[in-house]
Amino acid sequence: MISTITLAQRARNAHPPRDPRYNICLIHPFDPRGEKVGGLETYIRDFITFHPEDTDLLLIGVDSTGQLALGKVHRLTFRGRSFDFLPILHYSDQKAREAARSIRSSLTGQFFVALVSHFGMIARLIRKRRCSIDLRRVEFSWLPAILRSPFIQMLHGEGAPKLQMDSLLKKYSFVHNAGERFAVAMSEKFLCVNPFITERLQNTYPRRREKIDTLWTWVNTEIFQPQPFSDHSGAFRIVFAGRLDEFKDPALMFTTIGRLRERLGRPVEFHYIGTSDPHRFAEFKAIEDITVQHGFKDAVGMAATLAHAHSGILTSEFEGMPRFVLETLAVGRPVVATHLPQLEAVIHDGESGFLIPRSDSRDEMADQLVQRFVEIKKQIDTGAIDPARVATNIRTFTPNTQLARVFRYHQEIQNARGIVHAIPSY
């Protein structure tokens, strides 16, 4: 007679369980298929692209096409990777590019209302899948807290009161601050895009300092790879990608390009990748005739456009770790930027570009930027800049070194709570 234990053992041997599967839910007002660009958007696109084979994703977001039924889970494929998409709001990319005049009309405000109205269904999905949650905005941290679901919060950047942003957050900073305090208290991990924000939060919330850490931005080195300079005799091409927020100081950027045009003995071109309107800055008029506006570019198109340029430019007064800088360096193009402490990790003077000291004189900063571009032109002309060597400066800023940590944190959280799914193969 065969014992029941032996029968059970035979059953397990005949139908061994699959490896444990993890479930992560991302919540963000975004459609990865759309044209919206930025650090937050690239994070989610790369999250989908590089998620582990043993992990299933559910993205609660926005349908930018208006073609998907709201409140219904759709199985989508993006960059060859499948994920579940639950759109709860129709909001076009064109509308998202326009500055909202009120919280009610803003994408964040409408998405918040949509989360509330679809709360019951969202709660059932998350509980059924036993997800841990990945959040980009502290304003949404209330949802996993109510569901008692573990979540990882990330703070991508923060402004300064004196600086203007293309966002209603400057008027409603108290909403963000309250969300920050709540998210720090309730999250399993609170990740910041540079160590200076991390230090600020650790000092502000000393009792929570162990959960607060830095997660640097990364660049997809499968797409952004060093390329040789294609042209030494034509126009000297400078590129910038991103939104033209006030804090990025587009006026200084345009002024610099204009002065460089006067200084060099060869044509200059300014290439802008992004969907903001540069015409609202008076300084743009002087360089409009030498500007190429590329609009939205996907990652492949972005890499090709960056490789066509000779150098990147950044004049921001503050940033996290600018992904545009990492992507530009990854294709082997040096970057000239006004000084930000975090850029010291990737921009080394004379090797991968130059950092310009900040000054109370904007004229002085513009002149120094121009001088550094003149030096870069000479280095390129003499073959002193090696694209492959430039690209080595971002070798630790890749998905395998940065994004992999996020997936590991989710796995550790789910393992500790015993919420991992072990799905049998029969």
C-alpha positions as CSV (number, residue, x, y, z in Angstrom):
1,M,0.0,0.0,0.0
2,I,1.3,3.4,-1.0
3,S,1.1,6.0,1.7
4,T,-0.6,9.3,1.2
5,I,2.8,11.0,1.7
6,T,4.3,9.0,-1.2
7,L,1.3,10.0,-3.4
8,A,1.8,13.6,-2.5
9,Q,5.5,13.3,-3.3
10,R,4.7,11.7,-6.6
11,A,2.2,14.5,-7.4
12,R,4.9,17.1,-6.7
13,N,7.4,15.3,-8.8
14,A,5.0,15.0,-11.7
15,H,3.9,18.6,-11.5
16,P,6.6,20.6,-9.8
17,P,5.6,24.2,-8.9
18,R,6.9,27.0,-11.0
19,D,9.3,29.5,-9.7
20,P,7.6,32.2,-7.5
21,R,6.1,35.1,-9.4
22,Y,6.1,38.7,-8.2
23,N,3.4,41.2,-8.9
24,I,4.1,45.0,-9.0
25,C,1.5,47.7,-9.6
26,L,2.6,51.1,-11.0
27,I,0.3,54.0,-10.5
28,H,1.0,57.1,-12.6
29,P,-1.0,59.5,-14.8
30,F,0.8,58.4,-18.0
31,D,0.5,56.3,-21.1
32,P,3.8,54.6,-22.1
33,R,2.6,54.4,-25.8
34,G,2.2,58.2,-25.9
35,E,4.6,61.1,-26.7
36,K,5.1,62.5,-23.3
37,V,8.8,62.7,-22.4
38,G,10.7,63.2,-19.2
39,G,12.5,61.4,-16.4
40,L,9.2,60.1,-14.9
41,E,8.0,58.8,-18.2
42,T,11.4,57.2,-19.1
43,Y,11.4,55.5,-15.7
44,I,8.1,53.8,-16.4
45,R,8.9,52.9,-20.0
46,D,12.2,51.3,-18.8
47,F,10.4,49.6,-15.8
48,I,8.3,47.8,-18.4
49,T,11.3,47.1,-20.7
50,F,13.6,45.7,-18.1
51,H,11.2,44.0,-15.6
52,P,12.3,40.5,-14.7
53,E,10.8,37.4,-16.3
54,D,9.4,36.3,-13.0
55,T,7.5,39.5,-12.5
56,D,4.1,40.6,-13.7
57,L,3.2,44.3,-14.1
58,L,0.0,46.2,-13.7
59,L,0.1,49.8,-14.8
60,I,-2.8,52.1,-13.6
61,G,-2.6,55.1,-15.9
62,V,-4.0,57.3,-18.6
63,D,-5.1,56.5,-22.1
64,S,-3.7,59.2,-24.3
65,T,-5.4,57.9,-27.5
66,G,-9.0,57.9,-26.3
67,Q,-9.5,54.4,-27.8
68,L,-9.3,52.1,-24.8
69,A,-12.2,51.4,-22.5
70,L,-11.7,52.9,-19.1
71,G,-11.9,50.7,-16.0
72,K,-10.9,47.6,-18.0
73,V,-7.6,45.8,-17.9
74,H,-5.9,45.6,-21.3
75,R,-3.0,43.3,-22.2
76,L,-0.5,45.4,-24.1
77,T,3.0,44.9,-25.5
78,F,5.6,47.6,-25.4
79,R,9.1,47.2,-26.7
80,G,8.4,43.5,-26.9
81,R,7.4,43.2,-23.3
82,S,3.8,42.4,-22.1
83,F,2.1,44.1,-19.2
84,D,-1.5,44.8,-18.0
85,F,-2.8,48.3,-18.4
86,L,-5.7,49.7,-16.6
87,P,-6.6,53.2,-17.9
88,I,-8.8,55.2,-15.7
89,L,-8.8,58.5,-17.5
90,H,-8.7,59.7,-21.1
91,Y,-6.2,62.6,-21.4
92,S,-4.4,63.4,-24.7
93,D,-0.7,64.2,-25.0
94,Q,-1.6,67.5,-26.5
95,K,-3.7,68.5,-23.5
96,A,-1.0,67.3,-21.2
97,R,1.5,69.6,-22.8
98,E,-0.7,72.6,-22.1
99,A,-0.2,74.3,-18.7
100,A,-3.2,73.7,-16.6
101,R,-4.9,76.8,-15.0
102,S,-6.4,75.0,-12.0
103,I,-5.9,71.8,-10.0
104,R,-9.3,70.6,-11.3
105,S,-8.2,70.8,-14.9
106,S,-4.7,69.5,-14.4
107,L,-3.7,65.9,-15.3
108,T,-2.7,65.2,-11.7
109,G,-6.0,66.6,-10.3
110,Q,-8.2,64.6,-12.8
111,F,-6.2,61.5,-12.2
112,F,-6.7,61.8,-8.5
113,V,-10.4,62.1,-9.0
114,A,-10.3,59.0,-11.3
115,L,-8.4,57.0,-8.7
116,V,-11.2,57.8,-6.2
117,S,-14.0,57.0,-8.6
118,H,-12.4,53.6,-9.6
119,F,-11.2,52.9,-6.1
120,G,-13.3,49.8,-5.6
121,M,-12.1,48.0,-8.7
122,I,-8.5,49.1,-8.1
123,A,-8.6,47.7,-4.6
124,R,-10.0,44.4,-5.8
125,L,-7.3,44.1,-8.5
126,I,-4.4,44.9,-6.2
127,R,-5.6,42.6,-3.4
128,K,-6.3,39.7,-5.8
129,R,-2.9,40.0,-7.4
130,R,-1.2,40.7,-4.0
131,C,0.9,43.5,-5.5
132,S,3.5,45.7,-4.0
133,I,3.1,49.2,-5.4
134,D,5.6,51.5,-7.1
135,L,4.8,55.2,-6.9
136,R,6.4,58.2,-8.6
137,R,4.2,60.9,-7.0
138,V,3.8,61.4,-3.3
139,E,0.3,62.8,-3.8
140,F,-1.0,59.3,-4.5
141,S,0.5,57.6,-1.4
142,W,-2.8,57.6,0.3
143,L,-4.1,54.7,-2.0
144,P,-1.7,51.9,-0.9
145,A,-1.9,53.2,2.7
146,I,-5.7,52.7,2.7
147,L,-5.3,49.2,1.1
148,R,-2.5,48.4,3.5
149,S,-0.4,47.4,0.6
150,P,3.4,47.8,0.8
151,F,4.8,50.4,-1.5
152,I,8.0,52.0,-2.7
153,Q,8.0,55.7,-3.1
154,M,10.3,57.8,-5.2
155,L,10.9,61.5,-5.2
156,H,12.2,62.5,-8.7
157,G,13.0,66.1,-8.0
158,E,12.1,69.1,-5.9
159,G,11.9,72.8,-6.6
160,A,13.0,75.8,-4.7
161,P,10.4,78.5,-3.7
162,K,12.1,81.2,-5.7
163,L,12.1,79.2,-9.0
164,Q,9.2,79.0,-11.4
165,M,8.0,75.7,-12.8
166,D,5.5,74.8,-15.5
167,S,3.3,73.3,-12.9
168,L,0.6,74.1,-10.4
169,L,2.8,72.7,-7.7
170,K,4.4,76.1,-7.2
171,K,1.0,77.3,-6.1
172,Y,0.0,74.3,-4.1
173,S,3.4,73.2,-2.6
174,F,1.6,72.4,0.7
175,V,-0.1,69.5,-1.1
176,H,3.2,68.0,-2.1
177,N,4.8,68.7,1.3
178,A,1.9,66.9,3.1
179,G,2.2,64.0,0.7
180,E,5.9,63.8,1.2
181,R,5.5,63.5,5.0
182,F,2.8,60.9,4.7
183,A,4.8,58.9,2.1
184,V,8.0,58.9,4.2
185,A,6.0,57.6,7.1
186,M,4.1,54.9,5.3
187,S,6.4,53.6,2.5
188,E,8.7,50.6,2.8
189,K,11.4,52.4,0.9
190,F,11.7,56.1,0.0
191,L,14.1,56.7,-2.9
192,C,15.5,60.0,-4.1
193,V,17.2,60.8,-7.4
194,N,20.3,62.3,-5.9
195,P,22.1,62.2,-2.5
196,F,21.4,65.8,-1.8
197,I,17.7,65.2,-1.7
198,T,18.3,62.1,0.3
199,E,20.4,64.0,2.9
200,R,17.7,66.7,3.2
201,L,15.0,64.1,3.8
202,Q,17.1,62.1,6.3
203,N,17.7,65.3,8.3
204,T,14.1,66.3,8.1
205,Y,12.8,62.8,9.1
206,P,15.6,61.4,11.3
207,R,13.4,58.6,12.7
208,R,12.8,57.3,9.1
209,R,16.3,57.8,7.8
210,E,17.0,54.0,7.4
211,K,14.3,53.7,4.7
212,I,15.4,56.8,2.8
213,D,18.1,56.1,0.1
214,T,19.4,57.3,-3.2
215,L,18.5,55.7,-6.6
216,W,20.3,57.4,-9.4
217,T,18.8,57.9,-12.8
218,W,20.1,55.5,-15.5
219,V,20.5,55.3,-19.3
220,N,19.5,52.4,-21.5
221,T,22.9,51.5,-22.9
222,E,21.3,49.0,-25.3
223,I,20.0,51.9,-27.2
224,F,22.3,54.8,-26.3
225,Q,25.8,53.6,-27.4
226,P,28.9,55.6,-28.4
227,Q,28.9,56.7,-32.0
228,P,31.7,58.4,-34.0
229,F,31.4,62.1,-34.9
230,S,29.8,62.1,-38.3
231,D,30.8,65.6,-39.6
232,H,33.7,67.9,-38.8
233,S,33.3,70.5,-41.5
234,G,29.6,71.5,-41.3
235,A,27.7,73.3,-38.6
236,F,28.7,72.9,-34.9
237,R,25.6,71.3,-33.5
238,I,24.4,71.7,-29.9
239,V,21.5,69.7,-28.5
240,F,19.1,69.9,-25.6
241,A,16.2,67.6,-24.8
242,G,13.4,68.0,-22.2
243,R,10.8,70.5,-21.1
244,L,11.6,74.2,-21.2
245,D,10.6,74.9,-17.6
246,E,11.7,78.2,-16.2
247,F,14.1,76.5,-13.8
248,K,16.0,75.0,-16.7
249,D,16.8,78.6,-17.6
250,P,16.1,78.4,-21.4
251,A,16.9,82.2,-21.6
252,L,20.5,81.5,-20.6
253,M,20.7,78.6,-23.0
254,F,19.4,80.6,-25.9
255,T,21.7,83.5,-25.1
256,T,24.7,81.2,-25.0
257,I,23.8,79.7,-28.4
258,G,23.5,83.2,-29.9
259,R,26.8,84.3,-28.5
260,L,28.5,81.2,-29.7
261,R,27.1,81.8,-33.2
262,E,28.9,85.2,-33.2
263,R,32.1,83.8,-31.7
264,L,32.7,80.8,-34.0
265,G,34.0,81.1,-37.5
266,R,31.6,78.4,-38.7
267,P,27.8,77.9,-38.6
268,V,26.1,76.8,-35.4
269,E,22.9,74.8,-35.1
270,F,20.7,74.3,-32.0
271,H,18.7,71.1,-31.9
272,Y,15.8,70.9,-29.5
273,I,14.1,67.6,-28.7
274,G,10.9,68.2,-26.8
275,T,7.4,69.5,-27.0
276,S,7.6,72.8,-25.2
277,D,7.2,76.1,-27.1
278,P,10.5,78.0,-27.1
279,H,8.9,81.1,-28.7
280,R,7.6,82.3,-25.3
281,F,11.2,83.2,-24.4
282,A,12.3,86.5,-25.9
283,E,15.9,85.2,-26.2
284,F,14.8,82.5,-28.6
285,K,14.1,85.0,-31.4
286,A,17.9,85.6,-32.0
287,I,18.5,81.9,-32.7
288,E,15.2,80.8,-34.2
289,D,16.7,80.7,-37.7
290,I,19.4,78.2,-36.6
291,T,17.1,76.0,-34.5
292,V,15.9,72.6,-35.5
293,Q,12.8,71.6,-33.4
294,H,12.5,67.8,-33.4
295,G,9.4,67.5,-31.2
296,F,8.9,64.1,-29.6
297,K,11.4,61.4,-30.2
298,D,11.3,57.8,-28.9
299,A,14.4,56.3,-27.4
300,V,15.9,55.2,-30.8
301,G,15.1,58.5,-32.4
302,M,16.6,60.3,-29.5
303,A,19.8,58.4,-29.6
304,A,20.2,59.1,-33.3
305,T,19.6,62.8,-32.9
306,L,22.0,63.0,-30.0
307,A,24.7,61.2,-32.0
308,H,24.2,63.7,-34.9
309,A,25.1,66.5,-32.5
310,H,28.6,67.5,-31.3
311,S,27.7,68.5,-27.7
312,G,24.9,68.8,-25.3
313,I,24.0,71.8,-23.1
314,L,22.3,72.1,-19.7
315,T,21.6,75.4,-17.9
316,S,19.3,74.2,-15.2
317,E,19.3,75.8,-11.7
318,F,18.4,72.5,-10.2
319,E,17.7,68.9,-11.3
320,G,17.7,65.4,-10.0
321,M,20.2,63.5,-12.2
322,P,19.3,64.7,-15.7
323,R,18.6,61.7,-17.9
324,F,19.3,63.9,-21.0
325,V,22.9,64.4,-19.8
326,L,23.4,60.6,-19.2
327,E,21.9,59.8,-22.6
328,T,24.1,62.4,-24.3
329,L,27.2,61.1,-22.6
330,A,26.2,57.5,-23.5
331,V,26.4,58.2,-27.2
332,G,29.8,59.8,-26.7
333,R,28.9,63.4,-26.8
334,P,30.4,65.8,-24.2
335,V,28.1,68.1,-22.2
336,V,28.7,71.7,-21.1
337,A,26.5,72.6,-18.1
338,T,26.1,75.1,-15.3
339,H,27.3,73.4,-12.1
340,L,25.1,71.0,-10.2
341,P,26.8,68.9,-7.5
342,Q,25.4,65.6,-8.9
343,L,26.9,66.3,-12.3
344,E,30.4,66.0,-10.9
345,A,29.9,62.2,-11.0
346,V,29.6,62.1,-14.8
347,I,31.0,65.4,-16.2
348,H,34.8,65.6,-15.8
349,D,36.3,68.8,-17.2
350,G,38.1,68.3,-20.5
351,E,37.1,64.6,-20.7
352,S,33.3,64.4,-20.9
353,G,32.5,68.1,-21.1
354,F,32.7,71.0,-18.7
355,L,30.9,72.3,-15.6
356,I,30.6,76.1,-15.4
357,P,30.7,77.7,-11.9
358,R,27.5,79.6,-11.0
359,S,27.6,83.3,-10.8
360,D,25.4,86.2,-10.0
361,S,26.2,87.6,-13.4
362,R,24.3,85.9,-16.2
363,D,26.6,87.5,-18.8
364,E,29.6,85.9,-17.1
365,M,28.0,82.5,-17.1
366,A,27.0,82.8,-20.8
367,D,30.5,83.9,-21.7
368,Q,32.0,80.9,-19.8
369,L,29.6,78.5,-21.5
370,V,30.6,79.9,-24.9
371,Q,34.3,79.6,-24.1
372,R,33.9,75.9,-23.2
373,F,32.0,75.1,-26.4
374,V,34.9,76.7,-28.3
375,E,37.3,74.4,-26.5
376,I,35.1,71.4,-27.3
377,K,35.0,72.3,-31.0
378,K,38.8,72.4,-31.0
379,Q,39.0,69.0,-29.2
380,I,36.6,67.4,-31.7
381,D,38.5,68.9,-34.7
382,T,41.8,67.6,-33.4
383,G,40.4,64.2,-32.5
384,A,41.1,64.7,-28.8
385,I,37.6,63.6,-27.8
386,D,37.0,59.9,-28.0
387,P,33.2,59.1,-27.9
388,A,33.9,55.7,-26.3
389,R,35.9,57.3,-23.5
390,V,33.1,59.9,-23.0
391,A,30.6,57.1,-22.6
392,T,32.6,55.4,-19.8
393,N,31.6,58.1,-17.5
394,I,28.1,56.7,-17.2
395,R,29.1,53.1,-16.8
396,T,27.5,52.8,-13.3
397,F,24.3,54.6,-14.4
398,T,22.6,51.7,-16.2
399,P,19.4,49.7,-15.6
400,N,21.5,46.7,-14.5
401,T,23.1,48.8,-11.7
402,Q,20.2,51.1,-10.7
403,L,16.8,49.9,-11.8
404,A,17.6,46.3,-10.8
405,R,17.7,47.6,-7.2
406,V,14.0,48.6,-7.4
407,F,13.0,45.1,-8.5
408,R,15.1,43.6,-5.8
409,Y,13.4,45.8,-3.2
410,H,9.9,44.7,-4.4
411,Q,11.0,41.0,-4.3
412,E,12.3,41.4,-0.7
413,I,9.1,43.1,0.4
414,Q,6.9,40.4,-1.1
415,N,9.1,37.6,0.2
416,A,9.1,39.1,3.7
417,R,5.3,39.4,3.7
418,G,4.7,36.0,2.1
419,I,2.7,37.4,-0.7
420,V,4.6,35.8,-3.5
421,H,2.6,33.7,-5.9
422,A,3.9,30.1,-6.4
423,I,1.9,29.0,-9.5
424,P,1.7,25.3,-10.2
425,S,2.4,24.2,-13.7
426,Y,-0.8,22.2,-14.1
